[in-house]
Amino acid sequence: MIFKTFFLFFSISLFAQEKDSAMLISEVEIDAHRKSTKVLTSTKSVSVANSNFLLQNASDRLLESVNLLPGAKMEERSPGSYRFSVRGSTLRSPFGVRNVKIYLDDFILTDASGNTYLNVLDPEIIGSIEVYKGPEGGEFGAVTGGTVQLHTRNSDEMSFGISGTSFNGYKGKMRYADHVGEHKLQAYSSYQTTDSYRKQSALERQILFLKDRFRYSEKGEVGFLFLNSNMHYETPGGLTLAQMQADSRQARPKTPVLPGAQEQQAGIYNRMVLGGISHIYEFVPHLSHFMSVQGSYNDFKNPFITNFEQRYERNFAVRTHLNFEKWSGENFYQTRVGFEAGMNRSRIRNFENNGGVPGNSQNHDDLFAESGYLFLAQKAELSDRFFIDGSVSLNMMKYRWNRSFPNDFSGTKTLEREVLPGFAVSYLLAQGLSVRGKISKGNSAPTMEELRSSTQEINENLSPEYGWSREVGFRKQFGNFLYLEASLFDFRLKQAIVRRQTEEGQEYFVNAGETVQRGIEAVAETKVFIFSNPVLKSLKFWFSGSFYDFKFKEYRQNENDYSGNRLTGVPKTSLQSLINLKFGNGIGLDLTHFYISEISLNDSNSVTAEPSLVGNVTLRYPLITRDFKVDFSVSIINVYDAKYSLGHDINAFGNRFYNPAAGRNVMAGANFYIK
């Protein structure tokens, strides 16, 4: 209690203020593979969280900032166990990130088979987020959910800090970022640990992140990135409704047939090393070339209820494109042509799990994935009013596998080459008012973890999912006062990949026929209202919502017909709000609310999760002296002490759907900036 009280009043804000604090989202420029444009006139369906937006939430929790964005959803069933979805793509993600492609600056965080270890990152290295919703096959290759561009922070800074949370959570970190000659250097390191709310859900994570951008001439720049992440988090497992109501803090209990999560020391050990180099060179004023080369290694271990899996992964990827730009009178044209390719090799060994210790061998497999795409993209801006984006890509995917135990067999699976076109327009009807339309095709191949799931069988019959998306929308900015945006989309997905579980809790995947995904997404943002009184200095609002009608159009499983049922794991309605207030003496107060309607937890729609309303409060206070600055803050998470799950296990065998989230809890600390 003394620890909590101390940190309630002496707490941290882990991000420095950035210069975009008064900027509306509509004025922010998005990167879109170096096709920079403002959100207001962009043809893309994109949600943006800039540095100031990220600042207004607990800084080492990416979850709240992502969930404020319409169409994006992040879950954390227990600390470190992330899920990230765009427009319902969690349907096939028991954990981790699938069917969403993620880039980190110039590099690809998603491996060649489509899996992303987002939890190896410390959220505090992220400076802004761009979420491209729906298929963008012509730009980013084969994916149906969406694409995320993470930009690391770029402000100059020397800082260090400590923090504490409920459930014995601690964190320490240091950051150095500065210009040294023609180099822009950045170094960040952190250590984090927590016991967490539930039993068997502790987390320990160590991060070292290095980055350098070296401008060696007026025409050329080289970028370097290095990430070393070492983490272990425990997995408590899902509970039934009765178990959750009896004791929401318990881990999955043992049964007469199977041991529980604690007995088996269930969890994830993941050591990842990622390194890459990028280069951009401008040959002449209108012609430039970009290229990045990267490699990574993953040492992954997963003691589970029924087995102990060891996985050693090696990844290699390359991106390159030639960029041509030309002005002709008032018109601007840009053409890009290039390719992206990746290779993944996974050495997987499964053993019996003897209380967290590997036992006798079960299976030994080596799997290989090769993927890539060629693309051509054309952009045109006509008289600063009419904006056109057209693109097309040719996508390739191949798997190979070799099993050496308990028997020998090998095989290959080469997917048909897929052509993915996209076309989008945006028209500026009047000052600050634009309308847009988009049509695109998406395709998403099974990841390695879906092709060879925890049943340890190779599912050669699993096919890619694919479909066409159509979308219209408008954006309206009222001066520098108010920004409104709404989008209406209709996505028809065929051969949708759906997760299922065996009696032992092992997962496997099937193609679930056709889905119809219709929805409306909306945003309302105000400027920062400035007041000339000694108490309240400024006020800012953000509201967003997603309204979905997602259904299985045609889905039969054995004798069961689920056609017409609501899509599993996707709420019909989600509403979010953020209110930012600043008082005298620099005191800041951020209030966030998240409402989620009921969620269907199985394909038959026979079990649903109750609606939830979660509120968070963050209070900040800066102390400035001649030599340094200290940011104090405190965040109260789930201030209403709501009972809810921060991520369900959909289609869980034995009705173990629930992963109870913590009740009211506190995050606090202190961050020091050296001038």
C-alpha positions in Angstrom: 0.0 0.0 0.0 2.9 2.4 0.8 4.4 1.7 -2.7 1.0 2.4 -4.4 0.5 5.6 -2.4 4.0 6.9 -3.1 3.7 6.3 -6.9 0.2 7.8 -6.9 1.7 11.2 -6.4 5.1 10.8 -8.0 4.6 9.4 -11.4 5.8 9.5 -15.0 5.0 10.7 -18.4 7.3 8.7 -20.6 7.0 10.8 -23.8 8.4 14.3 -24.3 6.0 16.8 -25.8 6.2 17.0 -29.6 5.6 20.0 -31.8 2.4 18.5 -33.3 0.4 19.0 -30.1 -2.1 21.4 -31.6 -2.3 19.7 -35.0 -5.6 18.0 -36.2 -5.2 14.5 -37.6 -6.4 15.8 -41.0 -3.2 17.9 -41.2 -0.9 15.0 -40.4 1.1 13.7 -43.4 1.2 9.9 -43.8 4.0 8.0 -45.4 2.3 5.2 -47.4 5.6 3.8 -48.8 7.1 7.2 -49.3 4.0 8.6 -51.1 3.6 11.4 -48.5 0.2 13.1 -48.4 -2.1 14.7 -45.9 -4.9 12.6 -44.4 -7.5 15.1 -45.6 -6.8 14.4 -49.3 -5.5 10.8 -49.0 -7.2 8.1 -51.1 -6.3 5.6 -48.3 -8.6 4.3 -45.6 -6.2 5.2 -42.8 -6.3 5.9 -39.1 -3.4 7.8 -37.6 -2.0 8.1 -34.0 0.7 10.8 -34.0 3.1 11.4 -31.2 0.8 13.7 -29.2 -2.0 11.2 -29.5 0.2 8.5 -28.1 1.2 10.8 -25.3 -2.3 11.1 -24.0 -2.4 7.5 -22.8 -0.3 5.4 -20.4 2.9 5.5 -22.4 4.1 1.9 -22.0 0.7 0.6 -23.0 0.1 0.7 -26.8 -3.3 -0.9 -26.3 -5.3 2.2 -25.4 -3.9 4.4 -28.1 -4.6 1.7 -30.8 -8.1 1.1 -29.5 -9.0 4.8 -29.9 -8.6 4.4 -33.6 -11.7 3.3 -35.6 -11.3 -0.1 -37.2 -8.3 -1.1 -35.2 -8.4 -3.3 -32.1 -5.6 -4.5 -29.8 -6.1 -7.1 -27.1 -3.8 -8.3 -24.3 -5.2 -11.5 -22.7 -2.4 -11.3 -20.2 0.7 -9.0 -20.1 2.7 -9.6 -23.3 0.1 -11.7 -25.0 -0.9 -9.2 -27.7 -3.4 -9.5 -30.5 -3.8 -6.8 -33.1 -6.6 -6.8 -35.6 -8.0 -4.5 -38.3 -11.7 -4.8 -39.1 -12.2 -8.1 -37.4 -9.1 -9.9 -38.5 -8.6 -11.5 -35.0 -10.8 -14.3 -36.3 -7.7 -16.4 -37.0 -5.3 -15.2 -34.2 -5.2 -17.2 -31.0 -2.3 -15.0 -30.0 0.1 -12.7 -31.9 -0.6 -10.9 -35.1 -1.8 -12.6 -38.3 -3.4 -11.2 -41.4 -2.1 -7.7 -40.5 1.3 -6.7 -42.0 3.5 -4.5 -39.9 6.4 -2.4 -40.8 8.9 -0.8 -38.4 10.4 2.3 -40.1 12.0 1.0 -43.3 11.9 -2.6 -42.3 9.3 -5.4 -42.2 8.4 -6.8 -38.7 6.1 -9.4 -40.3 7.9 -12.6 -41.4 7.6 -14.3 -44.8 4.7 -16.6 -43.6 2.6 -13.6 -42.3 3.3 -13.9 -38.5 4.3 -10.9 -36.4 5.9 -10.8 -33.0 4.6 -7.3 -32.0 5.2 -8.0 -28.3 9.0 -7.9 -28.8 8.8 -4.1 -29.1 8.6 -1.7 -26.2 5.7 0.7 -27.0 7.9 3.6 -25.9 10.1 3.5 -29.0 7.0 4.2 -31.2 6.5 7.8 -32.2 3.5 7.4 -34.6 1.2 4.8 -36.0 -0.5 4.6 -39.4 -3.2 1.9 -39.8 -4.2 1.2 -43.4 -7.6 -0.6 -43.2 -8.7 -3.3 -45.6 -6.8 -4.9 -48.5 -4.0 -2.8 -50.0 -2.6 -5.6 -52.1 -1.2 -3.4 -54.8 0.9 -1.4 -52.3 1.7 -3.9 -49.5 1.2 -7.3 -51.0 -1.0 -10.2 -49.9 -3.1 -9.4 -46.8 -6.8 -8.9 -46.3 -7.0 -7.4 -42.8 -4.8 -4.3 -43.0 -1.3 -2.9 -42.9 0.4 -1.0 -40.0 3.3 1.4 -40.3 5.1 2.0 -37.0 7.4 5.0 -37.0 10.0 5.2 -34.2 10.4 8.4 -32.2 12.7 11.0 -33.7 12.9 13.8 -31.1 16.3 14.7 -29.7 16.4 13.7 -26.1 18.5 12.4 -23.1 16.3 10.8 -20.5 15.9 8.1 -17.9 13.1 6.9 -15.8 11.5 4.4 -13.5 7.9 3.4 -13.0 5.7 1.1 -10.9 2.3 -0.5 -11.3 -0.1 -2.6 -9.3 0.7 -6.3 -9.0 4.4 -5.6 -8.4 5.1 -4.1 -11.8 8.4 -2.2 -12.3 10.1 -0.6 -15.2 13.3 1.2 -15.8 14.5 2.8 -19.1 17.1 5.1 -20.7 17.0 6.9 -24.0 19.6 8.9 -25.9 18.8 10.6 -29.3 20.9 13.4 -30.9 22.5 14.6 -34.1 26.2 13.9 -34.3 27.6 15.4 -37.4 25.5 13.9 -40.3 24.3 11.1 -38.1 20.9 11.0 -36.3 21.6 8.5 -33.5 19.2 6.9 -31.2 19.7 4.3 -28.4 17.0 3.0 -26.0 17.1 0.3 -23.4 14.5 -0.9 -20.9 13.7 -3.6 -18.4 10.2 -4.5 -17.3 8.6 -7.0 -15.0 5.2 -7.6 -13.4 3.4 -10.4 -11.5 0.1 -9.3 -13.2 -3.5 -9.8 -12.1 -4.0 -13.5 -12.7 -1.9 -16.4 -11.5 0.6 -17.7 -14.0 0.6 -14.4 -15.9 3.9 -12.8 -15.0 6.0 -10.9 -17.5 9.7 -10.0 -17.9 11.0 -8.1 -20.9 14.4 -6.6 -21.8 14.9 -4.4 -24.8 17.9 -2.8 -26.6 17.0 -0.7 -29.6 19.6 1.2 -31.7 19.0 3.3 -34.8 21.1 5.6 -37.0 20.4 7.7 -40.1 23.5 8.9 -41.9 23.2 11.5 -44.6 26.5 11.0 -46.5 25.6 13.4 -49.3 22.9 15.7 -50.5 21.5 12.8 -52.6 22.0 9.8 -50.4 21.1 8.5 -46.9 21.8 5.3 -45.1 19.7 3.9 -42.2 20.7 1.3 -39.7 18.4 -0.5 -37.2 19.1 -3.1 -34.5 16.7 -4.7 -32.0 17.5 -7.2 -29.3 14.4 -8.3 -27.3 14.3 -11.0 -24.7 11.0 -11.7 -23.1 9.2 -14.3 -21.0 5.5 -14.1 -20.2 3.3 -16.7 -18.6 0.0 -17.8 -20.1 -2.8 -18.5 -17.6 -5.2 -19.9 -20.2 -8.9 -19.4 -20.7 -11.6 -19.9 -18.0 -15.2 -21.0 -18.2 -17.9 -18.5 -17.1 -18.4 -20.4 -13.9 -14.6 -20.4 -13.2 -14.3 -16.7 -13.9 -17.2 -15.9 -11.6 -15.8 -18.1 -8.8 -12.2 -16.7 -9.0 -11.3 -14.4 -11.8 -7.6 -14.4 -10.8 -7.1 -18.1 -11.1 -5.2 -19.8 -14.0 -6.8 -22.5 -16.1 -7.3 -25.3 -13.5 -6.3 -28.9 -13.9 -8.9 -31.6 -14.7 -9.0 -35.3 -14.1 -7.6 -35.7 -17.6 -5.3 -32.7 -18.1 -2.9 -30.7 -15.9 -3.5 -27.0 -15.4 -1.5 -24.0 -16.6 0.4 -23.6 -13.3 1.3 -27.3 -13.2 2.7 -27.1 -16.7 4.4 -23.7 -16.2 2.6 -22.6 -19.4 4.2 -19.5 -21.1 6.2 -18.0 -23.9 10.0 -17.5 -24.0 11.0 -15.4 -27.0 14.4 -14.0 -27.8 14.5 -12.0 -31.0 17.4 -10.2 -32.7 16.6 -8.0 -35.7 19.1 -6.0 -37.8 18.8 -4.1 -41.1 20.2 -1.5 -43.3 18.4 0.8 -45.7 19.5 3.2 -48.4 17.8 5.9 -50.4 19.5 7.8 -53.2 18.2 10.5 -55.5 19.9 10.1 -58.9 18.3 13.3 -60.3 15.7 15.7 -58.9 12.8 13.4 -59.9 14.2 9.9 -59.8 15.2 8.1 -56.6 15.8 4.5 -55.5 15.1 2.9 -52.1 16.3 -0.5 -50.8 16.4 -2.2 -47.5 17.9 -5.6 -46.4 17.3 -7.2 -43.1 17.7 -10.4 -41.1 16.4 -11.7 -37.8 16.6 -14.7 -35.5 14.0 -16.0 -33.1 14.5 -18.4 -30.3 11.0 -19.3 -29.3 9.9 -21.7 -26.5 6.3 -22.5 -25.5 5.6 -24.9 -22.6 1.9 -25.7 -23.1 -0.7 -27.9 -21.4 -0.1 -30.9 -23.8 3.5 -30.3 -25.1 6.7 -28.3 -25.0 7.5 -26.6 -28.3 10.9 -25.2 -29.2 11.1 -23.2 -32.4 14.2 -21.6 -34.0 13.4 -19.2 -36.8 15.7 -17.5 -39.3 14.3 -14.7 -41.5 15.6 -12.7 -44.4 13.8 -10.0 -46.3 14.5 -7.3 -48.9 12.5 -4.3 -50.2 13.3 -2.1 -53.1 11.5 0.3 -55.4 12.3 2.9 -58.0 10.4 6.2 -57.6 9.8 8.7 -60.4 8.0 12.0 -59.8 7.1 14.8 -62.3 5.2 18.1 -62.2 3.4 19.1 -65.3 1.8 22.5 -64.8 -0.5 22.2 -61.8 -0.5 18.4 -62.1 1.8 16.0 -60.2 2.5 12.4 -61.2 4.4 9.6 -59.3 5.3 6.1 -60.5 6.8 3.4 -58.3 7.9 0.0 -59.4 9.6 -2.5 -57.1 9.4 -5.8 -55.2 9.5 -7.2 -51.7 10.6 -10.7 -50.8 11.1 -12.7 -47.6 12.3 -16.2 -46.5 11.6 -18.0 -43.3 13.1 -21.2 -41.9 11.6 -22.7 -38.8 13.2 -25.6 -36.9 10.3 -26.9 -34.7 10.7 -29.5 -32.0 7.8 -30.8 -29.8 8.3 -32.7 -26.6 6.2 -33.9 -23.8 5.8 -31.1 -21.1 6.9 -32.4 -17.7 5.9 -29.5 -15.5 7.8 -26.9 -17.7 10.6 -29.2 -18.7 11.0 -30.9 -22.1 10.4 -34.7 -22.0 10.2 -37.3 -24.7 10.1 -36.2 -28.3 6.7 -35.9 -30.1 7.6 -34.3 -33.4 10.6 -32.9 -35.2 9.8 -30.7 -38.2 11.7 -28.2 -40.4 9.5 -25.8 -42.3 10.3 -23.2 -45.0 8.3 -20.3 -46.4 9.1 -18.1 -49.3 6.9 -15.1 -50.2 7.2 -12.0 -52.3 5.5 -9.7 -54.7 6.2 -7.4 -57.6 4.2 -4.1 -57.7 3.5 -1.1 -59.8 1.9 1.9 -58.3 0.7 5.2 -60.0 -0.3 8.4 -58.2 -1.7 11.5 -59.8 -2.7 14.9 -58.3 -4.7 17.0 -60.7 -5.0 20.7 -60.0 -4.8 20.2 -56.2 -8.3 18.8 -56.2 -8.4 15.4 -57.8 -6.2 12.6 -56.4 -5.8 9.2 -58.0 -4.1 6.0 -56.8 -3.8 2.9 -58.9 -1.7 -0.1 -58.2 -1.3 -3.8 -58.9 0.9 -6.5 -57.5 1.8 -10.1 -58.5 2.1 -12.2 -55.3 3.9 -15.5 -54.8 3.9 -18.0 -51.8 5.6 -21.4 -51.3 5.9 -23.7 -48.4 8.2 -26.7 -47.8 8.4 -29.1 -44.9 10.5 -32.0 -43.7 9.6 -34.3 -40.8 12.4 -36.4 -39.2 10.5 -37.8 -36.2 8.5 -39.9 -35.4 8.6 -40.8 -39.1 10.1 -39.3 -42.2 8.1 -37.4 -44.8 8.4 -34.2 -46.8 6.2 -32.1 -49.0 5.7 -28.7 -50.7 2.8 -26.5 -51.3 3.0 -23.7 -53.9 0.1 -21.3 -54.0 -1.2 -20.0 -57.3 0.2 -16.6 -58.2 -2.3 -13.9 -57.3 -2.8 -10.6 -59.0 -4.1 -8.0 -56.6 -5.3 -4.7 -58.1 -6.4 -1.6 -56.3 -7.9 1.7 -57.4 -8.8 4.7 -55.3 -9.8 8.4 -55.9 -10.2 11.4 -53.6 -11.8 14.7 -54.7 -11.6 18.0 -52.9 -15.2 19.3 -53.3 -14.5 22.6 -51.3 -11.9 23.9 -49.0 -11.6 21.3 -46.2 -14.1 18.9 -47.7 -13.1 15.7 -49.6 -14.9 12.6 -50.7 -13.2 9.4 -51.7 -13.8 5.9 -53.1 -11.8 2.8 -53.2 -12.0 -0.8 -54.6 -9.3 -3.4 -54.0 -8.6 -7.1 -53.9 -6.9 -8.8 -51.0 -5.4 -12.3 -50.5 -4.0 -13.8 -47.3 -2.1 -17.1 -47.2 -2.0 -19.3 -44.1 0.8 -18.5 -41.8 3.3 -21.2 -40.8 1.5 -21.5 -37.4 -1.8 -22.2 -39.2 -0.3 -24.6 -41.8 1.3 -26.5 -38.9 -0.7 -25.7 -35.8 -0.3 -27.0 -32.3 -1.9 -30.3 -33.3 1.5 -30.9 -35.0 -0.1 -31.9 -38.2 0.5 -30.4 -41.7 -2.8 -29.1 -43.0 -2.1 -29.3 -46.7 -5.8 -28.6 -47.5 -5.8 -25.1 -45.9 -6.3 -22.5 -48.6 -5.7 -18.7 -48.7 -8.6 -16.4 -48.0 -9.3 -13.7 -50.5 -11.9 -11.1 -51.4 -12.9 -7.7 -52.8 -13.4 -4.6 -50.7 -15.4 -1.5 -51.8 -15.4 1.7 -49.8 -16.6 5.3 -49.8 -16.0 8.1 -47.4 -15.7 11.8 -46.6 -13.5 14.0 -44.6 -14.4 17.5 -43.5 -12.2 20.0 -41.7 -13.9 23.2 -40.3 -11.0 25.6 -40.3 -8.7 24.6 -37.4 -11.7 24.0 -35.2 -13.2 20.6 -36.0 -12.4 17.5 -38.1 -15.0 14.9 -39.1 -14.5 11.7 -41.0 -16.8 8.7 -41.9 -16.2 5.6 -44.0 -18.7 3.0 -45.4 -17.2 -0.3 -46.6 -18.4 -3.7 -47.9 -15.8 -6.5 -47.9 -16.7 -10.0 -49.3 -14.2 -12.6 -48.0 -14.1 -16.1 -49.4 -12.4 -19.1 -47.9 -12.2 -17.3 -44.5 -9.7 -19.0 -42.2 -11.2 -19.8 -38.8 -9.6 -21.1 -35.6 -10.9 -24.2 -33.7 -9.7 -26.2 -30.7 -9.4 -29.9 -29.8 -10.5 -31.3 -26.5 -6.9 -30.9 -25.2 -6.9 -27.2 -26.1 -4.7 -27.6 -29.2 -5.7 -25.3 -32.1 -6.3 -26.0 -35.7 -7.7 -24.0 -38.6 -10.3 -24.5 -41.3 -11.6 -22.5 -44.3 -15.1 -21.2 -43.3 -16.7 -20.5 -46.6 -17.7 -16.9 -47.3 -18.2 -13.9 -45.0 -19.9 -10.5 -45.6 -18.3 -7.7 -43.7 -20.1 -4.3 -43.9 -19.4 -1.4 -41.6 -19.3 2.3 -40.8 -16.3 3.9 -39.1 -16.3 7.5 -37.9 -14.1 10.1 -36.2 -14.7 13.5 -34.6 -11.8 15.6 -33.4 -11.6 19.1 -32.1 -8.8 21.5 -31.9 -7.1 22.5 -28.7 -9.4 25.1 -27.2 -7.3 27.7 -25.3 -8.8 29.5 -22.3 -7.4 32.7 -20.6 -8.2 31.8 -17.0 -5.9 30.7 -14.2 -7.5 27.3 -13.7 -8.4 25.6 -17.0 -5.9 26.4 -19.8 -7.0 24.2 -22.6 -9.4 21.5 -23.7 -9.5 18.9 -26.6 -11.9 16.1 -27.6 -11.6 13.0 -29.7 -14.5 10.6 -30.4 -14.5 7.6 -32.7 -16.8 4.6 -33.4 -17.1 1.4 -35.4 -20.5 -0.1 -36.4 -20.2 -3.5 -38.0 -22.6 -6.0 -39.6 -20.2 -8.9 -40.1 -21.8 -12.3 -40.9 -21.0 -15.7 -42.3 -22.7 -15.8 -45.7 -22.0 -19.5 -46.3 -20.5 -21.7 -43.6 -21.3 -25.3 -42.9 -19.3 -27.6 -40.6 -20.4 -31.2 -40.7 -24.1 -31.2 -39.9 -24.1 -27.6 -38.6 -25.1 -24.7 -40.8 -23.8 -21.4 -39.5 -24.7 -19.4 -42.5 -26.2 -16.0 -41.5 -24.6 -16.0 -38.1 -22.6 -13.1 -36.7 -18.9 -13.3 -37.3 -17.1 -14.7 -34.2 -15.1 -12.4 -32.0 -16.2 -9.1 -33.6 -18.4 -6.6 -31.7 -21.2 -4.9 -33.6 -20.5 -1.6 -31.9 -17.4 0.0 -30.4 -17.2 3.6 -29.2 -14.2 5.5 -27.9 -13.5 8.9 -26.5 -10.5 10.9 -25.3 -10.8 14.2 -23.4 -7.6 16.1 -22.7 -7.6 19.0 -20.2 -4.7 21.2 -19.1 -4.8 23.3 -16.0 -2.5 25.9 -14.5 1.1 25.1 -13.7 1.2 22.6 -16.6 -1.0 20.0 -14.9 -2.7 17.7 -17.5 -5.6 15.3 -17.3 -6.6 12.7 -19.9 -9.9 10.8 -19.7 -10.5 7.9 -22.0 -13.5 5.6 -22.4 -14.0 2.4 -24.4 -17.4 0.8 -25.0 -17.7 -2.6 -26.6 -21.0 -4.2 -27.4 -21.7 -7.9 -26.9 -19.4 -10.3 -28.8 -20.2 -13.8 -30.1 -17.7 -16.2 -28.8 -18.4 -19.2 -31.0 -19.5 -19.8 -34.6 -23.0 -21.0 -33.5 -23.6 -17.6 -31.7 -24.8 -19.6 -28.7 -22.4 -17.9 -26.2 -21.8 -14.1 -26.1 -19.7 -11.9 -23.9 -21.5 -9.1 -22.2 -21.0 -5.4 -23.2 -18.3 -3.5 -21.3 -17.4 0.1 -20.5 -13.9 0.8 -19.4 -12.5 4.1 -18.3 -9.0 5.3 -17.7 -7.6 8.5 -16.2 -4.0 9.9 -16.5 -2.8 12.8 -14.5 0.4 14.6 -15.4 2.6 17.2 -13.8 5.9 18.6 -15.2 8.6 20.0 -13.0 11.1 22.2 -14.8 14.4 23.5 -13.4 17.4 25.2 -15.0 19.3 21.9 -15.6 16.6 19.3 -16.1 12.9 18.5 -16.5 10.9 15.8 -14.6 7.6 14.6 -15.9 5.3 13.1 -13.2 2.1 11.2 -14.0 -0.2 8.6 -12.7 -2.6 6.4 -14.7 -5.6 4.7 -13.2 -6.7 1.9 -15.5 -10.3 0.6 -15.4 -11.3 3.4 -13.0 -14.9 2.0 -12.8 -13.6 -1.5 -11.8 -15.5 -3.1 -14.7 -15.6 -6.9 -15.0 -14.5 -7.8 -18.5 -12.1 -9.8 -20.7 -9.3 -8.1 -22.6 -9.4 -10.7 -25.3 -11.5 -13.8 -25.5 -10.5 -17.3 -26.8 -13.1 -17.8 -29.5 -14.4 -21.2 -30.4 -12.7 -22.5 -27.2 -13.3 -26.2 -26.4 -15.0 -26.7 -23.1 -16.3 -23.1 -23.1 -13.0 -21.7 -21.8 -13.6 -18.4 -23.5 -12.7 -15.9 -20.8 -9.5 -14.1 -20.0 -10.4 -11.8 -17.1 -8.8 -8.4 -17.1 -7.6 -6.6 -14.0 -9.9 -4.5 -12.0 -9.0 -0.9 -11.0 -5.2 -0.6 -11.0 -2.5 2.1 -11.0 0.6 2.9 -13.1 3.1 5.5 -11.9 6.7 6.7 -11.9 9.1 9.5 -12.8 10.9 10.4 -16.0 13.9 12.8 -16.1 15.0 14.8 -19.1 18.5 16.3 -19.1 18.8 19.7 -20.8 
